[in-house]
Amino acid sequence: MGGQFQGRLSCRFTTGTLRVEPDGRRVTLPRLGTIRVHEPTVKLLSRVQEDRARILSATVRHERGRWFVSFQTETARDMVRVAWPDAAVGMGLGVKTLAVLADSAPQKSARSPTPGTWTAS
């Protein structure tokens, strides 16, 4: 029954208590309290406890009869050195050949053929 100008049911929390509970199945949000979540949040909990991640905000929204919560986080990542820091690969997309990958070496380029022809039924 919604129209073009129907309001969106959502709200964003940026301050207050944004916490993942130690059981990994509940989160605590300001004004809403503790809420059970469908997906486990154990990975996020472990990163927050190790000070490798920080929850910046939480957005709660209502969509198709269900409520969803999503977190925006800041995560510390280990920098991994690449084996060839000066290497580059070019990629081209086409019609006859779906994708062509080429580097600076004078060898044949890797090609991915286009899937079979499509016919209208």
URPEVEN-V168998 format. One line per field, one symbol per residue. ss: DSSP state (h for helix, s for strand, l for the rest). phi: phi as a letter, one per 30 degrees, with the letter a starting at -180 (. if undefined). burial: + if it has 16 or more other ideal C-beta (glycine too) atoms within 10 Angstrom, else -. A space follows every 50 residues. Layout:
# URPEVEN-V168998
ss=???
phi=???
burial=???
This chain:
# URPEVEN-V168998
ss=lllllllllsssslllllsslllllsssslllsssslllllhhhhhhhhl llsssssssssssllssssssssssllllllllllllllsssslllssss sslllllllssssllllllll
phi=.dcdcddcdaacccbjdcbcdddibbbcbdicidbdcdcdcdddeddddd hcbbddabccbcbhibcbbbccbcbdbddcdddbdcdbbcbbcbcdcdbb cbcdddbdddbcddeedccdc
burial=------------+----+++---+--+-+-----------+--++-++-- --+-+--+-+--------+-+----------------------------- ---------------------
